[in-house]
Amino acid sequence: MQLKIDEKDLLILKDINDPKINKYLSKIENINENEAIEFMEYLYDKSNEYLKGEDYTETPESTSLEKVADYIYDKTN
């Protein structure tokens, strides 16, 4: 399976500099479905960490993380 992530979102994911995200990004051209699902779940969890304040306001990072996770969800279902 090949995933194509929007360049802007890809830059944001790389700027987060998370080892697990980087590991999956290195395989993005040829990722198997199980790894894609693990990556999606991790991105959803990570996006929650980037919500801001008591009202959980979205940030550019949380938005991009969730957008990529949604894309992977669509590709694997």
OpenMM code with the backbone's topology and positions (N, CA, C; nanometers):
from openmm import Vec3, app, unit

residues = "MET GLN LEU LYS ILE ASP GLU LYS ASP LEU LEU ILE LEU LYS ASP ILE ASN ASP PRO LYS ILE ASN LYS TYR LEU SER LYS ILE GLU ASN ILE ASN GLU ASN GLU ALA ILE GLU PHE MET GLU TYR LEU TYR ASP LYS SER ASN GLU TYR LEU LYS GLY GLU ASP TYR THR GLU THR PRO GLU SER THR SER LEU GLU LYS VAL ALA ASP TYR ILE TYR ASP LYS THR ASN".split()
positions = [
    Vec3(0.0852, -0.1169, 0.0000),
    Vec3(0.0000, 0.0000, 0.0000),
    Vec3(0.0902, 0.1237, 0.0000),
    Vec3(0.0514, 0.2206, -0.0802),
    Vec3(0.1255, 0.3456, -0.0840),
    Vec3(0.0351, 0.4576, -0.0348),
    Vec3(0.0858, 0.5353, 0.0589),
    Vec3(0.0095, 0.6483, 0.1115),
    Vec3(0.0708, 0.7768, 0.0592),
    Vec3(-0.0149, 0.8698, 0.0202),
    Vec3(0.0318, 0.9996, -0.0272),
    Vec3(-0.0202, 1.1053, 0.0687),
    Vec3(0.0711, 1.1645, 0.1413),
    Vec3(0.0364, 1.2655, 0.2416),
    Vec3(0.0634, 1.4031, 0.1827),
    Vec3(-0.0310, 1.4928, 0.2033),
    Vec3(-0.0158, 1.6309, 0.1588),
    Vec3(0.1175, 1.6863, 0.2097),
    Vec3(0.1869, 1.7589, 0.1232),
    Vec3(0.3210, 1.8097, 0.1554),
    Vec3(0.3209, 1.8968, 0.2816),
    Vec3(0.2201, 1.9818, 0.2965),
    Vec3(0.2121, 2.0688, 0.4148),
    Vec3(0.1986, 1.9846, 0.5420),
    Vec3(0.1126, 1.8832, 0.5372),
    Vec3(0.0943, 1.7961, 0.6531),
    Vec3(0.2201, 1.7139, 0.6803),
    Vec3(0.2857, 1.6714, 0.5737),
    Vec3(0.4094, 1.5950, 0.5892),
    Vec3(0.5162, 1.6775, 0.6607),
    Vec3(0.5278, 1.8036, 0.6251),
    Vec3(0.6244, 1.8918, 0.6914),
    Vec3(0.5928, 1.9083, 0.8400),
    Vec3(0.4658, 1.9213, 0.8723),
    Vec3(0.4257, 1.9343, 1.0124),
    Vec3(0.4587, 1.8065, 1.0887),
    Vec3(0.4301, 1.6902, 1.0280),
    Vec3(0.4622, 1.5634, 1.0940),
    Vec3(0.6126, 1.5501, 1.1169),
    Vec3(0.6913, 1.5902, 1.0186),
    Vec3(0.8373, 1.5826, 1.0343),
    Vec3(0.8858, 1.6797, 1.1425),
    Vec3(0.8242, 1.7978, 1.1510),
    Vec3(0.8633, 1.8966, 1.2523),
    Vec3(0.8318, 1.8498, 1.3939),
    Vec3(0.7325, 1.7638, 1.4081),
    Vec3(0.7006, 1.7094, 1.5407),
    Vec3(0.8182, 1.6273, 1.5921),
    Vec3(0.8915, 1.5651, 1.4996),
    Vec3(1.0134, 1.4909, 1.5312),
    Vec3(0.9909, 1.3834, 1.6372),
    Vec3(0.8885, 1.3039, 1.6149),
    Vec3(0.8564, 1.1920, 1.7027),
    Vec3(0.9159, 1.0652, 1.6394),
    Vec3(0.9934, 0.9877, 1.7159),
    Vec3(1.0583, 0.8694, 1.6577),
    Vec3(0.9608, 0.7701, 1.5935),
    Vec3(0.8464, 0.7493, 1.6544),
    Vec3(0.7500, 0.6538, 1.6002),
    Vec3(0.6879, 0.7073, 1.4708),
    Vec3(0.6567, 0.8348, 1.4667),
    Vec3(0.6038, 0.8950, 1.3440),
    Vec3(0.7090, 0.8863, 1.2337),
    Vec3(0.8337, 0.9181, 1.2671),
    Vec3(0.9420, 0.9125, 1.1685),
    Vec3(0.9602, 0.7710, 1.1138),
    Vec3(0.9458, 0.6713, 1.2007),
    Vec3(0.9585, 0.5313, 1.1579),
    Vec3(0.8532, 0.4988, 1.0524),
    Vec3(0.7291, 0.5367, 1.0795),
    Vec3(0.6230, 0.5089, 0.9835),
    Vec3(0.6383, 0.5918, 0.8560),
    Vec3(0.6827, 0.7154, 0.8691),
    Vec3(0.7017, 0.7990, 0.7510),
    Vec3(0.8088, 0.7409, 0.6589),
    Vec3(0.9082, 0.6751, 0.7165),
    Vec3(1.0136, 0.6155, 0.6338),
    Vec3(0.9607, 0.4991, 0.5508),
    Vec3(0.8467, 0.4428, 0.5894),
    Vec3(0.7866, 0.3294, 0.5183),
    Vec3(0.6660, 0.3706, 0.4347),
    Vec3(0.6338, 0.4972, 0.4307),
    Vec3(0.5069, 0.5446, 0.3769),
    Vec3(0.4837, 0.5040, 0.2309),
    Vec3(0.5903, 0.4864, 0.1548),
    Vec3(0.5775, 0.4489, 0.0144),
    Vec3(0.5341, 0.3033, -0.0028),
    Vec3(0.5648, 0.2211, 0.0967),
    Vec3(0.5348, 0.0782, 0.0855),
    Vec3(0.5021, 0.0234, 0.2242),
    Vec3(0.3896, 0.0638, 0.2778),
    Vec3(0.3501, 0.0253, 0.4133),
    Vec3(0.2413, -0.0822, 0.4045),
    Vec3(0.2510, -0.1818, 0.4912),
    Vec3(0.1445, -0.2831, 0.4880),
    Vec3(0.0234, -0.2324, 0.5664),
    Vec3(-0.0883, -0.2975, 0.5466),
    Vec3(-0.2141, -0.2489, 0.6039),
    Vec3(-0.2115, -0.2462, 0.7570),
    Vec3(-0.1531, -0.3474, 0.8195),
    Vec3(-0.1478, -0.3500, 0.9661),
    Vec3(-0.0656, -0.2341, 1.0211),
    Vec3(0.0478, -0.2048, 0.9570),
    Vec3(0.1289, -0.0913, 1.0001),
    Vec3(0.0559, 0.0402, 0.9761),
    Vec3(-0.0166, 0.0493, 0.8674),
    Vec3(-0.0930, 0.1711, 0.8388),
    Vec3(-0.1978, 0.1945, 0.9468),
    Vec3(-0.2624, 0.0871, 0.9896),
    Vec3(-0.3639, 0.0990, 1.0956),
    Vec3(-0.2991, 0.1384, 1.2278),
    Vec3(-0.1838, 0.0804, 1.2589),
    Vec3(-0.1118, 0.1187, 1.3815),
    Vec3(-0.0721, 0.2657, 1.3757),
    Vec3(-0.0239, 0.3093, 1.2595),
    Vec3(0.0154, 0.4483, 1.2401),
    Vec3(-0.1047, 0.5396, 1.2594),
    Vec3(-0.2179, 0.5034, 1.2006),
    Vec3(-0.3411, 0.5820, 1.2130),
    Vec3(-0.3802, 0.5972, 1.3599),
    Vec3(-0.3813, 0.4870, 1.4333),
    Vec3(-0.4186, 0.4919, 1.5750),
    Vec3(-0.3227, 0.5793, 1.6539),
    Vec3(-0.1944, 0.5687, 1.6233),
    Vec3(-0.0948, 0.6505, 1.6931),
    Vec3(-0.1168, 0.7992, 1.6622),
    Vec3(-0.1468, 0.8304, 1.5377),
    Vec3(-0.1703, 0.9705, 1.5000),
    Vec3(-0.2918, 1.0280, 1.5706),
    Vec3(-0.3986, 0.9498, 1.5822),
    Vec3(-0.5165, 0.9980, 1.6555),
    Vec3(-0.4807, 1.0270, 1.8009),
    Vec3(-0.4075, 0.9360, 1.8642),
    Vec3(-0.3660, 0.9576, 2.0030),
    Vec3(-0.2766, 1.0803, 2.0151),
    Vec3(-0.1828, 1.0920, 1.9249),
    Vec3(-0.0879, 1.2040, 1.9282),
    Vec3(-0.1596, 1.3372, 1.9052),
    Vec3(-0.2615, 1.3367, 1.8197),
    Vec3(-0.3329, 1.4625, 1.7921),
    Vec3(-0.3982, 1.5162, 1.9186),
    Vec3(-0.4458, 1.4268, 2.0047),
    Vec3(-0.5059, 1.4708, 2.1309),
    Vec3(-0.4045, 1.5401, 2.2207),
    Vec3(-0.2786, 1.4989, 2.2141),
    Vec3(-0.1742, 1.5617, 2.2952),
    Vec3(-0.1478, 1.7058, 2.2523),
    Vec3(-0.1798, 1.7388, 2.1288),
    Vec3(-0.1526, 1.8729, 2.0773),
    Vec3(-0.2715, 1.9682, 2.0897),
    Vec3(-0.3834, 1.9199, 2.1419),
    Vec3(-0.4952, 2.0104, 2.1678),
    Vec3(-0.4551, 2.1053, 2.2791),
    Vec3(-0.5048, 2.2279, 2.2734),
    Vec3(-0.4557, 2.3323, 2.3623),
    Vec3(-0.5635, 2.3812, 2.4585),
    Vec3(-0.5256, 2.3972, 2.5829),
    Vec3(-0.6121, 2.4601, 2.6814),
    Vec3(-0.7224, 2.3712, 2.7343),
    Vec3(-0.8002, 2.4303, 2.8251),
    Vec3(-0.9099, 2.3574, 2.8891),
    Vec3(-1.0231, 2.3256, 2.7926),
    Vec3(-1.0361, 2.4064, 2.6877),
    Vec3(-1.1427, 2.3818, 2.5903),
    Vec3(-1.0939, 2.2980, 2.4714),
    Vec3(-0.9717, 2.2461, 2.4814),
    Vec3(-0.9144, 2.1569, 2.3800),
    Vec3(-0.9183, 2.2164, 2.2398),
    Vec3(-0.8673, 2.3372, 2.2276),
    Vec3(-0.8617, 2.4065, 2.0995),
    Vec3(-0.7632, 2.3366, 2.0071),
    Vec3(-0.8022, 2.3234, 1.8814),
    Vec3(-0.7146, 2.2603, 1.7840),
    Vec3(-0.5935, 2.3486, 1.7553),
    Vec3(-0.4838, 2.2835, 1.7232),
    Vec3(-0.3606, 2.3495, 1.6830),
    Vec3(-0.3266, 2.3004, 1.5422),
    Vec3(-0.2343, 2.3659, 1.4730),
    Vec3(-0.1952, 2.3155, 1.3402),
    Vec3(-0.1470, 2.1698, 1.3461),
    Vec3(-0.0760, 2.1362, 1.4536),
    Vec3(-0.0265, 1.9992, 1.4686),
    Vec3(-0.1407, 1.9005, 1.4876),
    Vec3(-0.2336, 1.9316, 1.5774),
    Vec3(-0.3443, 1.8380, 1.6019),
    Vec3(-0.4295, 1.8213, 1.4768),
    Vec3(-0.4488, 1.9291, 1.4036),
    Vec3(-0.5282, 1.9233, 1.2813),
    Vec3(-0.4608, 1.8358, 1.1756),
    Vec3(-0.3312, 1.8538, 1.1558),
    Vec3(-0.2586, 1.7739, 1.0563),
    Vec3(-0.2516, 1.6273, 1.0966),
    Vec3(-0.2263, 1.6020, 1.2239),
    Vec3(-0.2215, 1.4637, 1.2710),
    Vec3(-0.3549, 1.3939, 1.2462),
    Vec3(-0.4635, 1.4613, 1.2777),
    Vec3(-0.5953, 1.4016, 1.2584),
    Vec3(-0.6292, 1.3883, 1.1103),
    Vec3(-0.5909, 1.4856, 1.0311),
    Vec3(-0.6181, 1.4806, 0.8873),
    Vec3(-0.5488, 1.3601, 0.8232),
    Vec3(-0.4231, 1.3365, 0.8585),
    Vec3(-0.3496, 1.2230, 0.8038),
    Vec3(-0.4099, 1.0921, 0.8547),
    Vec3(-0.4474, 1.0883, 0.9817),
    Vec3(-0.5110, 0.9685, 1.0372),
    Vec3(-0.6433, 0.9398, 0.9652),
    Vec3(-0.7221, 1.0424, 0.9382),
    Vec3(-0.8481, 1.0251, 0.8646),
    Vec3(-0.8224, 0.9707, 0.7239),
    Vec3(-0.7173, 1.0224, 0.6597),
    Vec3(-0.6807, 0.9762, 0.5261),
    Vec3(-0.6444, 0.8272, 0.5288),
    Vec3(-0.5643, 0.7866, 0.6273),
    Vec3(-0.5260, 0.6464, 0.6389),
    Vec3(-0.6490, 0.5602, 0.6666),
    Vec3(-0.7381, 0.6099, 0.7511),
    Vec3(-0.8619, 0.5371, 0.7797),
    Vec3(-0.9399, 0.5120, 0.6499),
    Vec3(-0.9521, 0.6158, 0.5689),
    Vec3(-1.0239, 0.6025, 0.4413),
    Vec3(-0.9562, 0.5019, 0.3474),
    Vec3(-0.8234, 0.5002, 0.3469),
    Vec3(-0.7483, 0.4097, 0.2589),
    Vec3(-0.7546, 0.2639, 0.3057),
    Vec3(-0.7728, 0.2412, 0.4347),
    Vec3(-0.7691, 0.1041, 0.4861),
    Vec3(-0.9082, 0.0440, 0.5031),
    Vec3(-1.0110, 0.1204, 0.4813),
    Vec3(-1.1482, 0.0677, 0.4925),
    Vec3(-1.2173, 0.0632, 0.3592),
] * unit.nanometer
topology = app.Topology()
chain = topology.addChain("A")
for resn in residues:
    res = topology.addResidue(resn, chain)
    for name in ("N", "CA", "C"):
        topology.addAtom(name, app.Element.getBySymbol(name[0]), res)
